[in-house]
C-alpha cells in the first residue's frame, strides 16, 4: 500500500546523499595508495587520532619529491610508535 510518502523519502535520500557525498571514508593500509587517493590521511592508534595530515598535492598525483615527503611523514609516524602512550600503558600494568 502506497502512503504517498515515497516521493518525500526519495527527496530525503537524495538530499542526504548530496550532503554525505563529500565525506568519503576509505580505509587504506598502503601509504602510497593513501597519498595517491586521499585529500586527508588520518592515523588512528588505540582509538585516538595519532596523525591528521592534509595531502596538498595537485591532481593528478605524480610520484615526485612532494609525494615522497608525504609518504615519509606518514611512514615515520607509523613506524615510530608514541612512546608516551607505551610508557603510560606499561606503568598502568604494574600499578597496584
PDB file of N, CA, C and O in Angstrom:
ATOM      1  N   UNK A   1       0.847  -1.173   0.000  1.00  0.00           N
ATOM      2  CA  UNK A   1       0.000   0.000   0.000  1.00  0.00           C
ATOM      3  C   UNK A   1       0.891   1.233   0.000  1.00  0.00           C
ATOM      4  O   UNK A   1       1.770   1.373   0.851  1.00  0.00           O
ATOM      5  N   UNK A   2       0.663   2.119  -0.949  1.00  0.00           N
ATOM      6  CA  UNK A   2       1.458   3.336  -1.075  1.00  0.00           C
ATOM      7  C   UNK A   2       0.855   4.417  -0.192  1.00  0.00           C
ATOM      8  O   UNK A   2      -0.335   4.713  -0.293  1.00  0.00           O
ATOM      9  N   UNK A   3       1.658   4.997   0.657  1.00  0.00           N
ATOM     10  CA  UNK A   3       1.156   6.007   1.584  1.00  0.00           C
ATOM     11  C   UNK A   3       1.342   7.420   1.059  1.00  0.00           C
ATOM     12  O   UNK A   3       0.954   8.383   1.719  1.00  0.00           O
ATOM     13  N   UNK A   4       1.937   7.555  -0.136  1.00  0.00           N
ATOM     14  CA  UNK A   4       2.136   8.893  -0.671  1.00  0.00           C
ATOM     15  C   UNK A   4       3.420   9.555  -0.201  1.00  0.00           C
ATOM     16  O   UNK A   4       3.698  10.699  -0.559  1.00  0.00           O
ATOM     17  N   UNK A   5       4.200   8.844   0.595  1.00  0.00           N
ATOM     18  CA  UNK A   5       5.433   9.421   1.128  1.00  0.00           C
ATOM     19  C   UNK A   5       6.678   8.995   0.353  1.00  0.00           C
ATOM     20  O   UNK A   5       7.788   9.410   0.685  1.00  0.00           O
ATOM     21  N   UNK A   6       6.498   8.170  -0.675  1.00  0.00           N
ATOM     22  CA  UNK A   6       7.675   7.665  -1.392  1.00  0.00           C
ATOM     23  C   UNK A   6       8.449   8.787  -2.062  1.00  0.00           C
ATOM     24  O   UNK A   6       9.678   8.741  -2.110  1.00  0.00           O
ATOM     25  N   UNK A   7       7.748   9.806  -2.585  1.00  0.00           N
ATOM     26  CA  UNK A   7       8.467  10.919  -3.225  1.00  0.00           C
ATOM     27  C   UNK A   7       9.237  11.727  -2.189  1.00  0.00           C
ATOM     28  O   UNK A   7      10.326  12.221  -2.482  1.00  0.00           O
ATOM     29  N   UNK A   8       8.698  11.872  -0.991  1.00  0.00           N
ATOM     30  CA  UNK A   8       9.400  12.579   0.084  1.00  0.00           C
ATOM     31  C   UNK A   8      10.615  11.771   0.530  1.00  0.00           C
ATOM     32  O   UNK A   8      11.684  12.326   0.784  1.00  0.00           O
ATOM     33  N   UNK A   9      10.436  10.452   0.622  1.00  0.00           N
ATOM     34  CA  UNK A   9      11.562   9.601   1.010  1.00  0.00           C
ATOM     35  C   UNK A   9      12.669   9.672  -0.023  1.00  0.00           C
ATOM     36  O   UNK A   9      13.846   9.700   0.337  1.00  0.00           O
ATOM     37  N   UNK A  10      12.316   9.701  -1.300  1.00  0.00           N
ATOM     38  CA  UNK A  10      13.310   9.801  -2.358  1.00  0.00           C
ATOM     39  C   UNK A  10      14.052  11.127  -2.257  1.00  0.00           C
ATOM     40  O   UNK A  10      15.280  11.159  -2.340  1.00  0.00           O
ATOM     41  N   UNK A  11      13.323  12.214  -2.081  1.00  0.00           N
ATOM     42  CA  UNK A  11      13.972  13.525  -1.956  1.00  0.00           C
ATOM     43  C   UNK A  11      14.874  13.585  -0.730  1.00  0.00           C
ATOM     44  O   UNK A  11      15.964  14.153  -0.781  1.00  0.00           O
ATOM     45  N   UNK A  12      14.422  13.004   0.357  1.00  0.00           N
ATOM     46  CA  UNK A  12      15.238  12.973   1.572  1.00  0.00           C
ATOM     47  C   UNK A  12      16.506  12.168   1.333  1.00  0.00           C
ATOM     48  O   UNK A  12      17.592  12.574   1.746  1.00  0.00           O
ATOM     49  N   UNK A  13      16.369  11.036   0.671  1.00  0.00           N
ATOM     50  CA  UNK A  13      17.529  10.183   0.392  1.00  0.00           C
ATOM     51  C   UNK A  13      18.517  10.915  -0.518  1.00  0.00           C
ATOM     52  O   UNK A  13      19.721  10.891  -0.262  1.00  0.00           O
ATOM     53  N   UNK A  14      18.027  11.562  -1.572  1.00  0.00           N
ATOM     54  CA  UNK A  14      18.899  12.310  -2.478  1.00  0.00           C
ATOM     55  C   UNK A  14      19.586  13.442  -1.728  1.00  0.00           C
ATOM     56  O   UNK A  14      20.773  13.692  -1.935  1.00  0.00           O
ATOM     57  N   UNK A  15      18.853  14.128  -0.860  1.00  0.00           N
ATOM     58  CA  UNK A  15      19.416  15.224  -0.081  1.00  0.00           C
ATOM     59  C   UNK A  15      20.551  14.727   0.808  1.00  0.00           C
ATOM     60  O   UNK A  15      21.607  15.356   0.871  1.00  0.00           O
ATOM     61  N   UNK A  16      20.347  13.611   1.491  1.00  0.00           N
ATOM     62  CA  UNK A  16      21.395  13.087   2.367  1.00  0.00           C
ATOM     63  C   UNK A  16      22.594  12.576   1.579  1.00  0.00           C
ATOM     64  O   UNK A  16      23.734  12.717   2.022  1.00  0.00           O
ATOM     65  N   UNK A  17      22.345  11.987   0.422  1.00  0.00           N
ATOM     66  CA  UNK A  17      23.462  11.564  -0.420  1.00  0.00           C
ATOM     67  C   UNK A  17      24.264  12.788  -0.854  1.00  0.00           C
ATOM     68  O   UNK A  17      25.494  12.758  -0.869  1.00  0.00           O
ATOM     69  N   UNK A  18      23.569  13.852  -1.202  1.00  0.00           N
ATOM     70  CA  UNK A  18      24.243  15.094  -1.593  1.00  0.00           C
ATOM     71  C   UNK A  18      25.079  15.644  -0.444  1.00  0.00           C
ATOM     72  O   UNK A  18      26.196  16.117  -0.656  1.00  0.00           O
ATOM     73  N   UNK A  19      24.542  15.585   0.765  1.00  0.00           N
ATOM     74  CA  UNK A  19      25.275  16.097   1.931  1.00  0.00           C
ATOM     75  C   UNK A  19      26.473  15.224   2.279  1.00  0.00           C
ATOM     76  O   UNK A  19      27.536  15.735   2.630  1.00  0.00           O
ATOM     77  N   UNK A  20      26.305  13.915   2.184  1.00  0.00           N
ATOM     78  CA  UNK A  20      27.345  12.997   2.635  1.00  0.00           C
ATOM     79  C   UNK A  20      28.328  12.595   1.556  1.00  0.00           C
ATOM     80  O   UNK A  20      29.349  11.980   1.861  1.00  0.00           O
ATOM     81  N   UNK A  21      28.054  12.923   0.304  1.00  0.00           N
ATOM     82  CA  UNK A  21      28.946  12.525  -0.777  1.00  0.00           C
ATOM     83  C   UNK A  21      30.382  13.015  -0.577  1.00  0.00           C
ATOM     84  O   UNK A  21      31.316  12.247  -0.809  1.00  0.00           O
ATOM     85  N   UNK A  22      30.590  14.266  -0.155  1.00  0.00           N
ATOM     86  CA  UNK A  22      31.977  14.701   0.047  1.00  0.00           C
ATOM     87  C   UNK A  22      32.695  13.956   1.174  1.00  0.00           C
ATOM     88  O   UNK A  22      33.925  13.953   1.223  1.00  0.00           O
ATOM     89  N   UNK A  23      31.960  13.341   2.057  1.00  0.00           N
ATOM     90  CA  UNK A  23      32.570  12.624   3.176  1.00  0.00           C
ATOM     91  C   UNK A  23      32.717  11.169   2.752  1.00  0.00           C
ATOM     92  O   UNK A  23      31.819  10.352   2.953  1.00  0.00           O
ATOM     93  N   UNK A  24      33.851  10.870   2.171  1.00  0.00           N
ATOM     94  CA  UNK A  24      34.101   9.526   1.690  1.00  0.00           C
ATOM     95  C   UNK A  24      35.099   8.882   2.632  1.00  0.00           C
ATOM     96  O   UNK A  24      36.246   9.320   2.727  1.00  0.00           O
ATOM     97  N   UNK A  25      34.674   7.867   3.313  1.00  0.00           N
ATOM     98  CA  UNK A  25      35.539   7.199   4.277  1.00  0.00           C
ATOM     99  C   UNK A  25      36.122   5.970   3.614  1.00  0.00           C
ATOM    100  O   UNK A  25      35.404   5.102   3.119  1.00  0.00           O
ATOM    101  N   UNK A  26      37.423   5.920   3.619  1.00  0.00           N
ATOM    102  CA  UNK A  26      38.101   4.798   2.994  1.00  0.00           C
ATOM    103  C   UNK A  26      39.222   4.350   3.912  1.00  0.00           C
ATOM    104  O   UNK A  26      40.000   5.166   4.405  1.00  0.00           O
ATOM    105  N   UNK A  27      39.294   3.078   4.129  1.00  0.00           N
ATOM    106  CA  UNK A  27      40.352   2.525   4.964  1.00  0.00           C
ATOM    107  C   UNK A  27      41.413   1.945   4.059  1.00  0.00           C
ATOM    108  O   UNK A  27      41.173   0.988   3.323  1.00  0.00           O
ATOM    109  N   UNK A  28      42.586   2.537   4.123  1.00  0.00           N
ATOM    110  CA  UNK A  28      43.698   2.083   3.302  1.00  0.00           C
ATOM    111  C   UNK A  28      44.805   1.588   4.202  1.00  0.00           C
ATOM    112  O   UNK A  28      45.028   2.118   5.290  1.00  0.00           O
ATOM    113  N   UNK A  29      45.485   0.582   3.743  1.00  0.00           N
ATOM    114  CA  UNK A  29      46.585   0.029   4.515  1.00  0.00           C
ATOM    115  C   UNK A  29      47.911   0.216   3.804  1.00  0.00           C
ATOM    116  O   UNK A  29      48.935  -0.291   4.263  1.00  0.00           O
ATOM    117  N   UNK A  30      47.911   0.929   2.703  1.00  0.00           N
ATOM    118  CA  UNK A  30      49.112   1.181   1.933  1.00  0.00           C
ATOM    119  C   UNK A  30      49.345   2.689   1.895  1.00  0.00           C
ATOM    120  O   UNK A  30      48.476   3.439   1.448  1.00  0.00           O
ATOM    121  N   UNK A  31      50.490   3.129   2.352  1.00  0.00           N
ATOM    122  CA  UNK A  31      50.773   4.558   2.464  1.00  0.00           C
ATOM    123  C   UNK A  31      50.793   5.217   1.089  1.00  0.00           C
ATOM    124  O   UNK A  31      50.233   6.301   0.922  1.00  0.00           O
ATOM    125  N   UNK A  32      51.421   4.590   0.110  1.00  0.00           N
ATOM    126  CA  UNK A  32      51.468   5.173  -1.239  1.00  0.00           C
ATOM    127  C   UNK A  32      50.069   5.347  -1.815  1.00  0.00           C
ATOM    128  O   UNK A  32      49.767   6.363  -2.441  1.00  0.00           O
ATOM    129  N   UNK A  33      49.225   4.354  -1.602  1.00  0.00           N
ATOM    130  CA  UNK A  33      47.851   4.430  -2.092  1.00  0.00           C
ATOM    131  C   UNK A  33      47.095   5.551  -1.381  1.00  0.00           C
ATOM    132  O   UNK A  33      46.318   6.274  -2.005  1.00  0.00           O
ATOM    133  N   UNK A  34      47.322   5.691  -0.091  1.00  0.00           N
ATOM    134  CA  UNK A  34      46.653   6.752   0.668  1.00  0.00           C
ATOM    135  C   UNK A  34      47.065   8.127   0.151  1.00  0.00           C
ATOM    136  O   UNK A  34      46.215   9.001  -0.028  1.00  0.00           O
ATOM    137  N   UNK A  35      48.358   8.327  -0.091  1.00  0.00           N
ATOM    138  CA  UNK A  35      48.836   9.618  -0.600  1.00  0.00           C
ATOM    139  C   UNK A  35      48.298   9.853  -2.010  1.00  0.00           C
ATOM    140  O   UNK A  35      47.971  10.986  -2.365  1.00  0.00           O
ATOM    141  N   UNK A  36      48.202   8.800  -2.811  1.00  0.00           N
ATOM    142  CA  UNK A  36      47.701   8.932  -4.178  1.00  0.00           C
ATOM    143  C   UNK A  36      46.230   9.309  -4.216  1.00  0.00           C
ATOM    144  O   UNK A  36      45.822  10.136  -5.032  1.00  0.00           O
ATOM    145  N   UNK A  37      45.424   8.709  -3.336  1.00  0.00           N
ATOM    146  CA  UNK A  37      43.969   8.845  -3.438  1.00  0.00           C
ATOM    147  C   UNK A  37      43.345   9.869  -2.498  1.00  0.00           C
ATOM    148  O   UNK A  37      42.325  10.477  -2.823  1.00  0.00           O
ATOM    149  N   UNK A  38      43.950  10.057  -1.345  1.00  0.00           N
ATOM    150  CA  UNK A  38      43.274  10.830  -0.298  1.00  0.00           C
ATOM    151  C   UNK A  38      43.606  12.314  -0.343  1.00  0.00           C
ATOM    152  O   UNK A  38      44.669  12.715  -0.816  1.00  0.00           O
ATOM    153  N   UNK A  39      42.693  13.107   0.149  1.00  0.00           N
ATOM    154  CA  UNK A  39      42.950  14.524   0.390  1.00  0.00           C
ATOM    155  C   UNK A  39      43.397  14.738   1.836  1.00  0.00           C
ATOM    156  O   UNK A  39      43.942  15.784   2.187  1.00  0.00           O
ATOM    157  N   UNK A  40      43.155  13.726   2.659  1.00  0.00           N
ATOM    158  CA  UNK A  40      43.491  13.805   4.077  1.00  0.00           C
ATOM    159  C   UNK A  40      43.768  12.394   4.573  1.00  0.00           C
ATOM    160  O   UNK A  40      43.043  11.458   4.235  1.00  0.00           O
ATOM    161  N   UNK A  41      44.817  12.242   5.373  1.00  0.00           N
ATOM    162  CA  UNK A  41      45.162  10.946   5.944  1.00  0.00           C
ATOM    163  C   UNK A  41      45.068  11.065   7.457  1.00  0.00           C
ATOM    164  O   UNK A  41      45.669  11.951   8.065  1.00  0.00           O
ATOM    165  N   UNK A  42      44.304  10.161   8.050  1.00  0.00           N
ATOM    166  CA  UNK A  42      44.152  10.134   9.499  1.00  0.00           C
ATOM    167  C   UNK A  42      44.625   8.775   9.986  1.00  0.00           C
ATOM    168  O   UNK A  42      44.142   7.739   9.529  1.00  0.00           O
ATOM    169  N   UNK A  43      45.560   8.784  10.904  1.00  0.00           N
ATOM    170  CA  UNK A  43      46.069   7.557  11.510  1.00  0.00           C
ATOM    171  C   UNK A  43      45.472   7.444  12.901  1.00  0.00           C
ATOM    172  O   UNK A  43      45.593   8.358  13.716  1.00  0.00           O
ATOM    173  N   UNK A  44      44.833   6.328  13.163  1.00  0.00           N
ATOM    174  CA  UNK A  44      44.213   6.105  14.465  1.00  0.00           C
ATOM    175  C   UNK A  44      44.972   5.005  15.174  1.00  0.00           C
ATOM    176  O   UNK A  44      45.149   3.910  14.641  1.00  0.00           O
ATOM    177  N   UNK A  45      45.418   5.306  16.381  1.00  0.00           N
ATOM    178  CA  UNK A  45      46.099   4.328  17.223  1.00  0.00           C
ATOM    179  C   UNK A  45      45.403   4.279  18.568  1.00  0.00           C
ATOM    180  O   UNK A  45      45.155   5.312  19.190  1.00  0.00           O
ATOM    181  N   UNK A  46      45.095   3.093  19.004  1.00  0.00           N
ATOM    182  CA  UNK A  46      44.438   2.891  20.300  1.00  0.00           C
ATOM    183  C   UNK A  46      43.183   3.747  20.445  1.00  0.00           C
ATOM    184  O   UNK A  46      42.907   4.282  21.519  1.00  0.00           O
ATOM    185  N   UNK A  47      42.432   3.870  19.361  1.00  0.00           N
ATOM    186  CA  UNK A  47      41.181   4.601  19.404  1.00  0.00           C
ATOM    187  C   UNK A  47      41.316   6.107  19.424  1.00  0.00           C
ATOM    188  O   UNK A  47      40.326   6.812  19.621  1.00  0.00           O
ATOM    189  N   UNK A  48      42.530   6.621  19.222  1.00  0.00           N
ATOM    190  CA  UNK A  48      42.750   8.075  19.225  1.00  0.00           C
ATOM    191  C   UNK A  48      43.463   8.483  17.941  1.00  0.00           C
ATOM    192  O   UNK A  48      44.198   7.693  17.348  1.00  0.00           O
ATOM    193  N   UNK A  49      43.239   9.719  17.521  1.00  0.00           N
ATOM    194  CA  UNK A  49      43.886  10.226  16.319  1.00  0.00           C
ATOM    195  C   UNK A  49      45.351  10.496  16.631  1.00  0.00           C
ATOM    196  O   UNK A  49      45.681  11.343  17.460  1.00  0.00           O
ATOM    197  N   UNK A  50      46.229   9.755  15.946  1.00  0.00           N
ATOM    198  CA  UNK A  50      47.663   9.900  16.154  1.00  0.00           C
ATOM    199  C   UNK A  50      48.284  10.821  15.112  1.00  0.00           C
ATOM    200  O   UNK A  50      49.320  11.435  15.365  1.00  0.00           O
ATOM    201  N   UNK A  51      47.659  10.922  13.942  1.00  0.00           N
ATOM    202  CA  UNK A  51      48.157  11.780  12.869  1.00  0.00           C
ATOM    203  C   UNK A  51      46.976  12.209  12.024  1.00  0.00           C
ATOM    204  O   UNK A  51      46.121  11.394  11.676  1.00  0.00           O
ATOM    205  N   UNK A  52      46.930  13.471  11.701  1.00  0.00           N
ATOM    206  CA  UNK A  52      45.899  14.024  10.839  1.00  0.00           C
ATOM    207  C   UNK A  52      46.612  14.983   9.896  1.00  0.00           C
ATOM    208  O   UNK A  52      47.001  16.080  10.296  1.00  0.00           O
ATOM    209  N   UNK A  53      46.781  14.570   8.648  1.00  0.00           N
ATOM    210  CA  UNK A  53      47.562  15.364   7.712  1.00  0.00           C
ATOM    211  C   UNK A  53      46.780  15.572   6.420  1.00  0.00           C
ATOM    212  O   UNK A  53      46.216  14.629   5.865  1.00  0.00           O
ATOM    213  N   UNK A  54      46.753  16.808   5.952  1.00  0.00           N
ATOM    214  CA  UNK A  54      46.090  17.149   4.702  1.00  0.00           C
ATOM    215  C   UNK A  54      47.096  16.976   3.567  1.00  0.00           C
ATOM    216  O   UNK A  54      48.195  17.528   3.617  1.00  0.00           O
ATOM    217  N   UNK A  55      46.719  16.214   2.554  1.00  0.00           N
ATOM    218  CA  UNK A  55      47.572  15.994   1.394  1.00  0.00           C
ATOM    219  C   UNK A  55      47.306  17.124   0.407  1.00  0.00           C
ATOM    220  O   UNK A  55      46.243  17.179  -0.210  1.00  0.00           O
ATOM    221  N   UNK A  56      48.264  18.015   0.262  1.00  0.00           N
ATOM    222  CA  UNK A  56      48.069  19.236  -0.523  1.00  0.00           C
ATOM    223  C   UNK A  56      48.662  19.146  -1.924  1.00  0.00           C
ATOM    224  O   UNK A  56      48.900  20.174  -2.558  1.00  0.00           O
ATOM    225  N   UNK A  57      48.900  17.955  -2.410  1.00  0.00           N
ATOM    226  CA  UNK A  57      49.467  17.771  -3.744  1.00  0.00           C
ATOM    227  C   UNK A  57      48.394  17.984  -4.805  1.00  0.00           C
ATOM    228  O   UNK A  57      47.233  17.628  -4.598  1.00  0.00           O
ATOM    229  N   UNK A  58      48.779  18.564  -5.942  1.00  0.00           N
ATOM    230  CA  UNK A  58      47.804  18.733  -7.027  1.00  0.00           C
ATOM    231  C   UNK A  58      47.466  17.392  -7.667  1.00  0.00           C
ATOM    232  O   UNK A  58      48.213  16.421  -7.548  1.00  0.00           O
ATOM    233  N   UNK A  59      46.337  17.360  -8.341  1.00  0.00           N
ATOM    234  CA  UNK A  59      45.918  16.163  -9.064  1.00  0.00           C
ATOM    235  C   UNK A  59      46.094  16.403 -10.552  1.00  0.00           C
ATOM    236  O   UNK A  59      45.925  17.532 -11.012  1.00  0.00           O
ATOM    237  N   UNK A  60      46.421  15.395 -11.301  1.00  0.00           N
ATOM    238  CA  UNK A  60      46.713  14.031 -10.901  1.00  0.00           C
ATOM    239  C   UNK A  60      48.022  13.964 -10.139  1.00  0.00           C
ATOM    240  O   UNK A  60      48.964  14.705 -10.422  1.00  0.00           O
ATOM    241  N   UNK A  61      48.065  13.071  -9.175  1.00  0.00           N
ATOM    242  CA  UNK A  61      49.237  12.942  -8.321  1.00  0.00           C
ATOM    243  C   UNK A  61      50.349  12.200  -9.056  1.00  0.00           C
ATOM    244  O   UNK A  61      50.131  11.140  -9.644  1.00  0.00           O
ATOM    245  N   UNK A  62      51.535  12.778  -9.007  1.00  0.00           N
ATOM    246  CA  UNK A  62      52.699  12.111  -9.584  1.00  0.00           C
ATOM    247  C   UNK A  62      53.689  11.838  -8.468  1.00  0.00           C
ATOM    248  O   UNK A  62      53.724  12.553  -7.466  1.00  0.00           O
ATOM    249  N   UNK A  63      54.476  10.820  -8.642  1.00  0.00           N
ATOM    250  CA  UNK A  63      55.449  10.428  -7.613  1.00  0.00           C
ATOM    251  C   UNK A  63      56.699  11.270  -7.749  1.00  0.00           C
ATOM    252  O   UNK A  63      57.665  10.885  -8.407  1.00  0.00           O
ATOM    253  N   UNK A  64      56.657  12.434  -7.109  1.00  0.00           N
ATOM    254  CA  UNK A  64      57.790  13.346  -7.128  1.00  0.00           C
ATOM    255  C   UNK A  64      58.270  13.576  -5.703  1.00  0.00           C
ATOM    256  O   UNK A  64      57.929  12.808  -4.803  1.00  0.00           O
ATOM    257  N   UNK A  65      59.058  14.622  -5.488  1.00  0.00           N
ATOM    258  CA  UNK A  65      59.590  14.901  -4.149  1.00  0.00           C
ATOM    259  C   UNK A  65      58.477  15.217  -3.151  1.00  0.00           C
ATOM    260  O   UNK A  65      58.567  14.826  -1.987  1.00  0.00           O
ATOM    261  N   UNK A  66      57.447  15.907  -3.580  1.00  0.00           N
ATOM    262  CA  UNK A  66      56.321  16.207  -2.694  1.00  0.00           C
ATOM    263  C   UNK A  66      55.583  14.954  -2.264  1.00  0.00           C
ATOM    264  O   UNK A  66      55.205  14.812  -1.101  1.00  0.00           O
ATOM    265  N   UNK A  67      55.383  14.057  -3.198  1.00  0.00           N
ATOM    266  CA  UNK A  67      54.735  12.775  -2.912  1.00  0.00           C
ATOM    267  C   UNK A  67      55.569  12.000  -1.893  1.00  0.00           C
ATOM    268  O   UNK A  67      55.046  11.468  -0.914  1.00  0.00           O
ATOM    269  N   UNK A  68      56.883  11.948  -2.146  1.00  0.00           N
ATOM    270  CA  UNK A  68      57.783  11.232  -1.233  1.00  0.00           C
ATOM    271  C   UNK A  68      57.780  11.867   0.153  1.00  0.00           C
ATOM    272  O   UNK A  68      57.897  11.165   1.157  1.00  0.00           O
ATOM    273  N   UNK A  69      57.647  13.183   0.212  1.00  0.00           N
ATOM    274  CA  UNK A  69      57.593  13.872   1.513  1.00  0.00           C
ATOM    275  C   UNK A  69      56.402  13.385   2.331  1.00  0.00           C
ATOM    276  O   UNK A  69      56.550  13.036   3.502  1.00  0.00           O
ATOM    277  N   UNK A  70      55.227  13.363   1.720  1.00  0.00           N
ATOM    278  CA  UNK A  70      54.037  12.922   2.454  1.00  0.00           C
ATOM    279  C   UNK A  70      54.139  11.455   2.855  1.00  0.00           C
ATOM    280  O   UNK A  70      53.751  11.084   3.962  1.00  0.00           O
ATOM    281  N   UNK A  71      54.660  10.618   1.955  1.00  0.00           N
ATOM    282  CA  UNK A  71      54.872   9.213   2.310  1.00  0.00           C
ATOM    283  C   UNK A  71      55.788   9.096   3.524  1.00  0.00           C
ATOM    284  O   UNK A  71      55.517   8.319   4.440  1.00  0.00           O
ATOM    285  N   UNK A  72      56.867   9.865   3.529  1.00  0.00           N
ATOM    286  CA  UNK A  72      57.841   9.784   4.616  1.00  0.00           C
ATOM    287  C   UNK A  72      57.256  10.263   5.940  1.00  0.00           C
ATOM    288  O   UNK A  72      57.490   9.650   6.981  1.00  0.00           O
ATOM    289  N   UNK A  73      56.505  11.347   5.904  1.00  0.00           N
ATOM    290  CA  UNK A  73      55.880  11.856   7.131  1.00  0.00           C
ATOM    291  C   UNK A  73      54.954  10.796   7.726  1.00  0.00           C
ATOM    292  O   UNK A  73      54.978  10.552   8.932  1.00  0.00           O
ATOM    293  N   UNK A  74      54.146  10.174   6.882  1.00  0.00           N
ATOM    294  CA  UNK A  74      53.203   9.162   7.359  1.00  0.00           C
ATOM    295  C   UNK A  74      53.945   7.924   7.846  1.00  0.00           C
ATOM    296  O   UNK A  74      53.648   7.402   8.921  1.00  0.00           O
ATOM    297  N   UNK A  75      54.905   7.454   7.061  1.00  0.00           N
ATOM    298  CA  UNK A  75      55.659   6.265   7.466  1.00  0.00           C
ATOM    299  C   UNK A  75      56.442   6.490   8.749  1.00  0.00           C
ATOM    300  O   UNK A  75      56.526   5.593   9.588  1.00  0.00           O
ATOM    301  N   UNK A  76      57.018   7.685   8.911  1.00  0.00           N
ATOM    302  CA  UNK A  76      57.734   7.984  10.157  1.00  0.00           C
ATOM    303  C   UNK A  76      56.809   7.841  11.360  1.00  0.00           C
ATOM    304  O   UNK A  76      57.203   7.312  12.399  1.00  0.00           O
ATOM    305  N   UNK A  77      55.584   8.316  11.209  1.00  0.00           N
ATOM    306  CA  UNK A  77      54.640   8.232  12.326  1.00  0.00           C
ATOM    307  C   UNK A  77      54.174   6.794  12.550  1.00  0.00           C
ATOM    308  O   UNK A  77      54.010   6.366  13.693  1.00  0.00           O
ATOM    309  N   UNK A  78      53.961   6.052  11.471  1.00  0.00           N
ATOM    310  CA  UNK A  78      53.516   4.668  11.597  1.00  0.00           C
ATOM    311  C   UNK A  78      54.603   3.804  12.224  1.00  0.00           C
ATOM    312  O   UNK A  78      54.320   2.968  13.081  1.00  0.00           O
ATOM    313  N   UNK A  79      55.840   4.006  11.797  1.00  0.00           N
ATOM    314  CA  UNK A  79      56.940   3.158  12.251  1.00  0.00           C
ATOM    315  C   UNK A  79      57.563   3.605  13.562  1.00  0.00           C
ATOM    316  O   UNK A  79      58.370   2.879  14.143  1.00  0.00           O
ATOM    317  N   UNK A  80      57.196   4.800  14.037  1.00  0.00           N
ATOM    318  CA  UNK A  80      57.690   5.291  15.317  1.00  0.00           C
ATOM    319  C   UNK A  80      56.503   5.408  16.259  1.00  0.00           C
ATOM    320  O   UNK A  80      55.781   6.405  16.234  1.00  0.00           O
ATOM    321  N   UNK A  81      56.300   4.392  17.091  1.00  0.00           N
ATOM    322  CA  UNK A  81      55.138   4.439  17.991  1.00  0.00           C
ATOM    323  C   UNK A  81      55.268   5.575  18.993  1.00  0.00           C
ATOM    324  O   UNK A  81      56.362   6.058  19.287  1.00  0.00           O
ATOM    325  N   UNK A  82      54.141   5.975  19.496  1.00  0.00           N
ATOM    326  CA  UNK A  82      54.095   7.035  20.503  1.00  0.00           C
ATOM    327  C   UNK A  82      54.618   6.466  21.815  1.00  0.00           C
ATOM    328  O   UNK A  82      53.911   5.732  22.505  1.00  0.00           O
ATOM    329  N   UNK A  83      55.851   6.803  22.156  1.00  0.00           N
ATOM    330  CA  UNK A  83      56.482   6.247  23.349  1.00  0.00           C
ATOM    331  C   UNK A  83      55.792   6.693  24.637  1.00  0.00           C
ATOM    332  O   UNK A  83      55.818   5.981  25.641  1.00  0.00           O
ATOM    333  N   UNK A  84      55.186   7.858  24.603  1.00  0.00           N
ATOM    334  CA  UNK A  84      54.462   8.310  25.793  1.00  0.00           C
ATOM    335  C   UNK A  84      53.280   7.394  26.085  1.00  0.00           C
ATOM    336  O   UNK A  84      53.014   7.067  27.242  1.00  0.00           O
ATOM    337  N   UNK A  85      52.576   6.983  25.042  1.00  0.00           N
ATOM    338  CA  UNK A  85      51.435   6.079  25.236  1.00  0.00           C
ATOM    339  C   UNK A  85      51.919   4.730  25.749  1.00  0.00           C
ATOM    340  O   UNK A  85      51.295   4.131  26.624  1.00  0.00           O
ATOM    341  N   UNK A  86      53.046   4.250  25.192  1.00  0.00           N
ATOM    342  CA  UNK A  86      53.591   2.978  25.659  1.00  0.00           C
ATOM    343  C   UNK A  86      54.015   3.075  27.120  1.00  0.00           C
ATOM    344  O   UNK A  86      53.782   2.149  27.897  1.00  0.00           O
ATOM    345  N   UNK A  87      54.633   4.187  27.495  1.00  0.00           N
ATOM    346  CA  UNK A  87      55.074   4.372  28.879  1.00  0.00           C
ATOM    347  C   UNK A  87      53.877   4.389  29.825  1.00  0.00           C
ATOM    348  O   UNK A  87      53.925   3.812  30.911  1.00  0.00           O
ATOM    349  N   UNK A  88      52.799   5.060  29.399  1.00  0.00           N
ATOM    350  CA  UNK A  88      51.599   5.109  30.245  1.00  0.00           C
ATOM    351  C   UNK A  88      51.001   3.713  30.408  1.00  0.00           C
ATOM    352  O   UNK A  88      50.626   3.320  31.513  1.00  0.00           O
ATOM    353  N   UNK A  89      50.914   2.968  29.311  1.00  0.00           N
ATOM    354  CA  UNK A  89      50.285   1.650  29.416  1.00  0.00           C
ATOM    355  C   UNK A  89      51.183   0.697  30.202  1.00  0.00           C
ATOM    356  O   UNK A  89      50.675  -0.151  30.935  1.00  0.00           O
ATOM    357  N   UNK A  90      52.512   0.814  30.068  1.00  0.00           N
ATOM    358  CA  UNK A  90      53.415  -0.033  30.829  1.00  0.00           C
ATOM    359  C   UNK A  90      53.345   0.297  32.327  1.00  0.00           C
ATOM    360  O   UNK A  90      53.397  -0.600  33.168  1.00  0.00           O
ATOM    361  N   UNK A  91      53.228   1.572  32.643  1.00  0.00           N
ATOM    362  CA  UNK A  91      53.137   1.983  34.032  1.00  0.00           C
ATOM    363  C   UNK A  91      51.827   1.475  34.651  1.00  0.00           C
ATOM    364  O   UNK A  91      51.801   1.051  35.806  1.00  0.00           O
ATOM    365  N   UNK A  92      50.752   1.524  33.876  1.00  0.00           N
ATOM    366  CA  UNK A  92      49.478   1.076  34.441  1.00  0.00           C
ATOM    367  C   UNK A  92      49.431  -0.431  34.644  1.00  0.00           C
ATOM    368  O   UNK A  92      48.658  -0.918  35.469  1.00  0.00           O
ATOM    369  N   UNK A  93      50.244  -1.175  33.905  1.00  0.00           N
ATOM    370  CA  UNK A  93      50.267  -2.617  34.106  1.00  0.00           C
ATOM    371  C   UNK A  93      50.794  -2.979  35.495  1.00  0.00           C
ATOM    372  O   UNK A  93      50.384  -3.982  36.078  1.00  0.00           O
ATOM    373  N   UNK A  94      51.692  -2.169  36.011  1.00  0.00           N
ATOM    374  CA  UNK A  94      52.338  -2.503  37.274  1.00  0.00           C
ATOM    375  C   UNK A  94      51.820  -1.697  38.461  1.00  0.00           C
ATOM    376  O   UNK A  94      52.294  -1.866  39.585  1.00  0.00           O
ATOM    377  N   UNK A  95      50.851  -0.822  38.213  1.00  0.00           N
ATOM    378  CA  UNK A  95      50.258  -0.077  39.315  1.00  0.00           C
ATOM    379  C   UNK A  95      49.459  -1.021  40.192  1.00  0.00           C
ATOM    380  O   UNK A  95      48.708  -1.862  39.698  1.00  0.00           O
ATOM    381  N   UNK A  96      49.623  -0.876  41.477  1.00  0.00           N
ATOM    382  CA  UNK A  96      48.905  -1.751  42.395  1.00  0.00           C
ATOM    383  C   UNK A  96      47.893  -0.934  43.188  1.00  0.00           C
ATOM    384  O   UNK A  96      47.177  -1.483  44.025  1.00  0.00           O
TER     385      UNK A  96
END
